[in-house]
Amino acid sequence: MLEHREMIDMLILDSGAWSLNNNKSHPKEMAVPNKLMFYLQDFGHRFDFYFNYDSDFTIGGFENNYLNQLQLEKAGLSPVPVVHDYYGRTEIDHYIKKGYRRVALGSFKNRKIEDILHATKRLKDAGIEVHLFKNASFNHLSRLPVDSADASSWAQNNAHGCIAIWNPNLVSENKTQVFRMQDFQSKNARGVPYLNDHRYKDEILEIIFQSTGITYNNLMGLDSNLYRAVLNCFYYFQIQELITNKQKH
């Protein structure tokens, strides 16, 4: 990040608020942690943008989150605000009136694509760029006019012994295929087919090799975790390019 920043196209910093709200073993720290504040003051300029510490994920959490936004701004920082109330008038309207140029859409339980579309349209109609948290689905992102998105799927796939590929031979618009590797047992990957059992295993391996140079031995060898992580990252690079080109046309 410091020595080779020119090798990174875009660099975005999360605040850790999602982990805060999903970690039951530690008490929630609603105010901005001093360590985060100091880190942003030292390194915030290295990132293309970074997010507010939206510690309150509830629909009525705007007041708490905006206090954190103001605290960071008072310290000379420019965090991207995060919205959790997609339908209410207060939160989104406030950021529109204040002239923010980018706003993020936070996740909440049972969030549907219709909810995201509704909030995105309100922000885009006001000329605001939209970042979407916790969504890396091709089916969703190819239908959503968001400007950027992030999710941990690339890492989660690898953690559960899975690989994702884009198979150009499929006839459907979404050519995503996910496979589980034979050496990995994970309850979180139940229902994901094993690559070794797939009727077109050789075809899949040829697609992987032709696009990345990665072989089956790489995926099953001593450095298998590294190769699987690279392959999963490459899949998301591919769908990023496909969705971006689709939006341009």
N, C-alpha and C positions, 0 to 999 in steps of 0.2 A: 504493500500500500504506500509506503514511503519512497522506496528506491525505484520501483517499477510501475508507478501510477500510469504511465503512458501506455502500458500494455492492457489496461482495463478500460473497456468502453464506457461503462457506467457503473458507479459505485454508490450503493444506498445503505444507510445504517438504520436498523430497527432499534426500538427502544427497550425491548424485553418485556413489554407490558402483557403480551399474550402468555408468556411463561409465568409471569406474576399471577395472572388470573386463573391459571390451570395448575398451580403448584399448591397443594393443600397442606404441605408440611411446613410452610413458612407463613408467617403473618403478612398480610398485604401492606405494602408501603405506598400509601396513596399520593404523598407528595413526591416531587422530583428528587431522586437520590442525589446526594452531593457528588458521588463518583461519576454519575452520568453527566451532570452539569460540567464538572471539571474536564471530563473526557471530550465533550463537545467543544468546549472553549479551546482546547489544545489541538484537536484533530477534526473538528466539524468541517473546516474548509477543504479537507481532503475528499469529502463526499459530494456527490452531485446534489443530494438532499438527504435529510434525516427527519424522523418523525417525532411528534410530541409524545410525551409520556402519558398516554391515555389510560390511566390506571383504573378508571371506572368503566366497565363494559356494559353497564345497564342502559336501558333506553333513556332514563332520566339522569344520566351521568354527565351531561354537558357542563354543568357548573363546575364540578370537580376537575374535569379535564381542561376546561378553558383557564382555570386558575393556574394549572401547570403550564399551559401554553404561554400565558402572560409572564410567569416566572422565568421561563427560558428566554422569552423575548427581552425582558428587562435585563437579562445578563448578556445581551448583545447577540443572541442566537436567533436563527430563523427556521424553527421546526415546521414541518408540514402538519396541520391539524388533522385529527382523525375523527370521523363521524360514526356514531353508533345508532342514531335515530334517523332512519331512512325516510320516514313519512312525516314526522313532526315539522312544524314550520320554524321553530326557534333555531335549531342547530345549523342546518344547512343555510337558511336565510341569513343567519348572523355572519357566516364566513363569506357569503356572497357580498353582503353589504360592506364588510371590512376590506374587501378587495384582495383576498388571498388568491394567488394564481395557481396553486395546486392544493388539493384536498384528498385525503385517503379515506377509503371506506373500510371500517373495521368489521370484524366478523361477529356474528351472534348466532345463537342456537336456531336451527331450522331455517336458516337464511336460504331463500330461493332466488333463482335467476331473475324472476320478475321483480323482486325487491331491489336487486342490484341495478337492473335496468331503470327502475323508477328514480333511484337516487342519482345514478349516473347522468340521466337526461337533465335533471334539475341543475346539476353542476355544469355540464357541458353547454347547456343553453346560455349559461352565464359566462362562458368562455374560460372555464376553469379546467385544468388538467386533472385527471382522476387516476389515483393509484388504488388498486384493489388488493386487499390483504387475503391471504389464505385461500387462493384459488389458482390452480395451474391446469385446469381441465380444458382440453382443446374444445370440447363441445360448448363450454361456457365462454371461453375467451374469444372464440371465433365469432360469437354473437354479441359480444359486449364491446362498446366503443371506448374502452378504458385505454389510458396511455401507458400504463405499466402495471405489473402485478407480481406477486411473489407467493411462494408456498414452500414447504419443506419436503414436498413429495420426492424430489430428486434424492434427498438423503434418506427419507423413510423407505423408499424402494430398496435402497442398498442395505439398510439396517435389517430388513426382513428377507434378504436373499433374493430380491426380485430385480429384473431388468425391464426397462421400457424401450421399445423401438418404434420407429415409424416405418410401416411396411408399404412401400409404393405399389405392391401387387394387389392390395385389397381394393375392392370396388367402391366401398363407402367413402364419404368425405373424410370422416375420422379414421385414419389408418393406424391408429395406436394399437399396439399389442404389448401386453405385460406377461412375463413368464417368471416362474420360480425356478431357481437353480436346484439341481438334484441334491446338493450337499447341505441344504438348509431346511430346517423344520421351524416353522413359525405359525403360531395360532392366528396371527394378524394377517397371514397370507392365505388363509383357507379359501378355497375356491379359485385361486390363481393356478392355472395349469403349469405343470413342469415342462420345461423346454425339451428335456430328453424324451418325453412321451408324445410330443407334438408330431403329427403326421408329416408336417413340412419342416421338420427340424433342420435338414440340410439347406433348404432354401433360406430359412431365417438366418442361419450362420453365415451364409454367403452374403446376404444383405448387410449383416454386421461387418463382415470383413471388407467388403467393397467400399463401405462408407467410412470406416474408421481404422481399418487395418488390424482390428482386434480379433483374435482367434478364439476357438473354444478352449484351447489349452490356457490362454490368458485368463479366461473367465473362470477356470477351475483350478488354476495353479496357485503358487505361493503368494502372488500379488493379486489374487482374485478380487479382493475388496477395492483395490485401486482401479482396476480395469472396469469393474461393474459401476463404480462411481463415475468414471469418465464416460462410460456408455450412457448412463442415465442423464448426465449433464448434456451430452450431445443430443439426446432426444429433445430436451427442452430448448436447446438452441435451434433445432430444426423447426419445432412448432412456433417458436418466436418469429422466425423468418417467414414462415407460411402465413401466420396471422397478420403480421405487419404488412406484407405484400397484398393480402386480401383487403385490408383496411384502406390502402392507397388506391385501390381500384373500385 
